[in-house]
Amino acid sequence: MELKIEKGDWKEMEHPAVRVRFMVFVAEQKVPKEEEIDALDPVSTHYVARDHNGMVVACGRLTPDGHVGRLAVLKPYRGRGVGARVLEAILEDAKVCGLKEVALKAQTHARGFYEKYGFKAEGGVFDECGIAHIRMRLVF
């Protein structure tokens, strides 16, 4: 699948990222709208994936302290390597920035996806916005 990964700050990426995040997290997963946008957005690096038509189909972010988050792929594009491409771009940038490790809170159904990249689970399952999550870390 032809994809273009773009990265930028919140000012550049807010509109396309929010569109995907609201469709996936708010509409599909019923995360409260007021929980979806947070204080980390303005200080994070954001990534969006566009298909061959220029439509934004996925997004993610990397916080300054090395947390991967808000990785979301529109339903019709799941299982086609789109999330992998976004995660790979985030991880590459984390290494270039000199981070020694990255962490994330994975929805439990996505644990295997992150394990393929070397992430290791830490601690037990916990609830966030009504969704089961687990903390994971990747040391470079």
C-alpha positions as CSV (number, residue, x, y, z in Angstrom):
1,M,0.0,0.0,0.0
2,E,1.3,3.4,-1.0
3,L,1.7,5.6,2.1
4,K,3.3,8.9,2.9
5,I,4.2,9.6,6.5
6,E,4.4,13.2,7.5
7,K,5.6,14.6,10.8
8,G,5.2,18.0,12.4
9,D,4.2,19.9,15.5
10,W,0.7,20.3,16.8
11,K,0.0,23.5,14.9
12,E,0.7,21.6,11.6
13,M,-0.8,18.3,12.4
14,E,-3.8,19.1,14.7
15,H,-6.5,19.0,12.1
16,P,-5.5,15.7,10.4
17,A,-4.6,14.0,13.6
18,V,-7.7,15.0,15.5
19,R,-9.9,13.7,12.6
20,V,-8.5,10.2,12.9
21,R,-8.3,10.2,16.7
22,F,-11.9,11.3,17.0
23,M,-13.1,8.7,14.5
24,V,-11.1,5.8,16.2
25,F,-11.0,6.7,19.9
26,V,-14.2,8.8,20.4
27,A,-16.7,7.4,17.9
28,E,-15.5,3.8,17.8
29,Q,-14.1,3.2,21.3
30,K,-16.3,5.7,23.2
31,V,-13.4,7.6,24.8
32,P,-14.8,10.9,26.1
33,K,-14.0,13.7,23.7
34,E,-12.6,15.9,26.5
35,E,-10.1,13.1,27.3
36,E,-8.7,12.7,23.8
37,I,-6.9,16.0,23.5
38,D,-4.5,16.7,26.3
39,A,-1.6,18.9,27.5
40,L,1.0,16.7,25.7
41,D,-0.4,17.4,22.3
42,P,1.2,20.9,21.9
43,V,4.6,19.7,23.0
44,S,4.7,16.4,21.1
45,T,5.8,15.5,17.6
46,H,2.9,14.2,15.6
47,Y,2.8,11.8,12.6
48,V,0.1,11.2,10.0
49,A,-0.1,8.7,7.2
50,R,-1.7,9.6,4.0
51,D,-2.8,7.2,1.3
52,H,-2.2,7.6,-2.4
53,N,-5.1,10.0,-2.7
54,G,-3.8,12.2,0.1
55,M,-6.4,11.1,2.6
56,V,-5.2,10.9,6.2
57,V,-5.7,7.3,7.4
58,A,-3.6,7.0,10.6
59,C,-1.8,9.1,13.2
60,G,0.5,8.8,16.2
61,R,2.7,11.0,18.5
62,L,5.9,11.0,20.4
63,T,6.1,13.0,23.5
64,P,9.3,14.8,24.5
65,D,10.0,12.3,27.3
66,G,9.7,9.3,24.9
67,H,6.2,8.1,25.1
68,V,4.5,6.8,22.0
69,G,0.8,7.5,22.0
70,R,-2.4,8.2,20.1
71,L,-1.5,5.6,17.5
72,A,-4.7,5.2,15.5
73,V,-5.6,3.7,12.1
74,L,-9.0,4.2,10.4
75,K,-10.9,0.9,10.3
76,P,-10.7,0.2,6.5
77,Y,-6.9,0.5,6.7
78,R,-6.2,-1.9,9.6
79,G,-4.3,-5.1,9.0
80,R,-2.5,-3.5,6.0
81,G,0.7,-2.4,7.6
82,V,-0.4,1.2,8.1
83,G,0.0,1.3,11.9
84,A,3.4,-0.4,11.5
85,R,4.6,2.3,9.1
86,V,3.6,5.0,11.6
87,L,5.2,3.2,14.5
88,E,8.4,2.7,12.5
89,A,8.6,6.4,11.7
90,I,8.1,7.3,15.4
91,L,10.8,4.8,16.6
92,E,13.3,5.9,14.0
93,D,12.8,9.5,15.1
94,A,13.1,8.5,18.8
95,K,16.5,6.9,18.0
96,V,17.7,10.0,16.0
97,C,16.7,12.2,18.9
98,G,19.0,10.2,21.1
99,L,16.3,8.5,23.2
100,K,17.5,5.3,24.9
101,E,14.1,3.9,25.3
102,V,10.4,4.6,24.5
103,A,7.3,3.6,26.5
104,L,3.6,3.4,25.8
105,K,0.3,2.3,27.2
106,A,-1.1,-0.3,24.8
107,Q,-4.6,-1.4,24.6
108,T,-4.4,-5.1,25.5
109,H,-5.6,-6.3,22.1
110,A,-2.6,-4.5,20.5
111,R,0.0,-6.0,22.8
112,G,1.2,-8.5,20.2
113,F,1.6,-5.7,17.6
114,Y,4.0,-3.9,19.9
115,E,5.8,-7.0,21.0
116,K,6.8,-7.6,17.3
117,Y,8.9,-4.4,17.6
118,G,10.6,-5.5,20.8
119,F,8.3,-3.8,23.4
120,K,8.1,-5.7,26.7
121,A,5.0,-5.5,29.0
122,E,5.5,-4.1,32.4
123,G,3.1,-4.6,35.3
124,G,-0.5,-5.6,35.1
125,V,-3.5,-4.7,33.1
126,F,-5.2,-1.4,34.0
127,D,-8.3,0.5,32.9
128,E,-8.0,3.8,31.0
129,C,-11.2,5.4,29.7
130,G,-13.0,2.1,30.0
131,I,-10.4,0.2,27.9
132,A,-7.9,-2.4,29.2
133,H,-4.3,-1.3,28.8
134,I,-0.8,-2.5,29.7
135,R,2.4,-0.5,30.0
136,M,5.1,-1.5,27.6
137,R,8.7,-0.3,27.1
138,L,11.3,-0.7,24.3
139,V,15.0,-0.2,25.1
140,F,17.1,0.6,22.1
